[in-house]
Amino acid sequence: MEKQLTKAEEQFMQVLWEIEQGSVQDIIDRLPEPKPAYNTVSTIIRILETKEFVVHKAKGRGYIYFPLIKKTDYSNQSLQKLVDGYFDGSFKSLVSFFVKKNDVDLNEFEAILESINKKNAEKL
């Protein structure tokens, strides 16, 4: 699944992932101001269908759209692409970058380490 979303596509997918299904108007209603035109959203949703991120079913004179790809699956793919593209495939380099450049709070960092340790313990 090497599909990538544009910024606008991702914004609409975030809404669909949140509401699980909806019409173009449902998506527009959940977007921040200034809201895009109905035709703009409709066009991007059709592009998402072409990319196989979304599928629809007829409802009355309109359509209800559903995500085909889970948010977690897309997030994992995007994170892996980031790590591979910018950190030579090393999660250690990614974490090190965030610690150095983003002034990660010590409590937050300890929580991350605890989560990693817990995950590793489950594997044993």
N, C-alpha and C positions, 0 to 999 in steps of 0.2 A: 504494500500500500504506500507508494511513494507520491501520493497526491498532496498538493499544497494548496492552501487557501490564500486568497488575497485578503487584505485588511477588511474590506467591506464584506466579503464572503464569510470571513471568520466572525465578524460582528453578528451576522444573521444566524450563523450556526450556533453561536453562544446562546442566542434567544431560543432557537429550536431545541437545543440540548436542555435548556432550563424548563421549557413548557412541554416538551416531549412531542407535541403535535400542534399544528396551528395553520391558520390561513395567512395570506399575505397581510391582511389587516391586523391579525393578532400579532404578527412580527412587528409591524409598524408601531402599534400601540405600546410596545415594550422598549422601543428605541428612544434614546435621548433626543432632546430638541437640539438643533432644528431637525425635524423628521424628514426623511427622504420621500420623494414622490412615490406614489403607489406603483407606477410603471417601472421605476428604477428598482424597487424591491422585487417586483414580479420578474423582471429580467434577470436579476442576480440569482433568484431562486431557481429559475430555469437553467441557468449555468451550473448551479449546484447539482441539479438533476443530471445534467450531461456529464459532470465529473463523478457521478454516482455517490454523492454525499447525502442526497435527499431523494425521496420518492413521494408520490402523491396518490391520493384517492379522490374521486369526485364526490362532492357534497353539494347538492342543489346545482346552482349555476357556477359554483366555484370549486376550489380544491383545498384539501387539507394536506399539509406537508409533514413528513416524518423524517427524522435523521436516519440514515442507513449505517452510519459510522458512529460508534460510541465516542464520547468525549475523551474517555481515558485512553482509548486506542490512538486517537489523533494526537493527544498530548504526549504519549510515549514516543510516537514516531517523530514528532516535532522536536522533542528533547534529544532524542538520539541523533537527529540531523544536526542540531546545534552542537552537541558534544563532538560529533565526527568532524564537522566543518570548521569549528573554531578552537577546539581543545584536543585535537589529534586523537579523538576517541577516548580520552581519559576523563572519567568523572572526577578523579582527584584534582585534575587541573581546573575543571569547572568550579568545584567547591572552593579551591584555593583562590581563584579569581574573585568569587563573590565575597569571600572573607576579606581579601585585601582591598577590593575596590568599592565595596558597598557597606563597609563598617558594620558587619553582621553583629547583632547583639549577642553577648556571651550566653545568655539564657536560651536564645533561639538556637544557637549553634549546639549547645548541650542537648536540646530537645531533638535536633536532627541526629546527633550521634546516638542518642538513646533509641530512636526509631530504627536506625541502621542496625544497632546491636540486637534489638528485639527481632528484627527480620532475619538476621543471621542465625540467631538462636532457634528460630522456627524451622530453618532449613536442616538443622542437625538432627 
